[in-house]
Amino acid sequence: MDLDAYIDAASNAVGLPIAPEYRPGVAGFLQGAADLAALLEQVPLDDAELVLAPVFRLPGSDDG
């Protein structure tokens, strides 16, 4: 993953400039997040055992 290109694209997409002195920290965080995501993707999951939680609705809300 080209972290510098991702930082540029993501920061431009949301209109949040990243100062040069913060880029190493942002890149380090993104690399750590990518490493954790890769680790989690290795865990086998059985879709048949997937249990979805109910959606919480506030009492008196009109959305369902």
N, C-alpha and C positions, 0 to 999 in steps of 0.2 A: 504494500500500500504506500502510495506517495503521500505522506502526511502533509508536506508543504502545499501540494496542490489541493488536497482536501481542505486544509485550513483556509486557503485563499478562496476556494469555491463556497465553502459553508459560511465564512464570514461575510462574503459579498452577498450571498443569498438572503441573509437575515439583517444585513446592514449594520454589522457589528465589527468595526475594525479591530484587529489584534496588533498591539504595539510590538515592535521588534523584540523588546526585552522580555515579552511574555510568550513568544512563539515556542521557545524550548519547553516551557512548562505545559503549554497546551498540547504540543506534540507528544510529550511524555504521558500526559493523561490519556490522549487518544490511543497511543500504543498500548497502554495498560488495559484500556477498555476493550480494544481489539483482541488482546491476548486472553482476557477473561471470556469474551464471547466465543472465541475458538475453543476454549476449554469446555464451555457449556454445550456447544454444538456436538461434542463427542459423546454426551450422555444419551443413551438410547431411551426413547420415550415410546410408549404404546398408546396410540391414538384411542384405542378402545377403552382405556382407563382414564381418559381425559374427562375431568369433571369441572364444568363451568360453574362459577359462583353466580348466584342471582344478582340482578342489578338492583342496587339500593335506590329507592325513590322516596323523596321526602313526603311525609304525610300532607295531604291536601294539594299536592302538585297536580298539574293538569296534563302531564306528559305520559300518561298511561296508567 
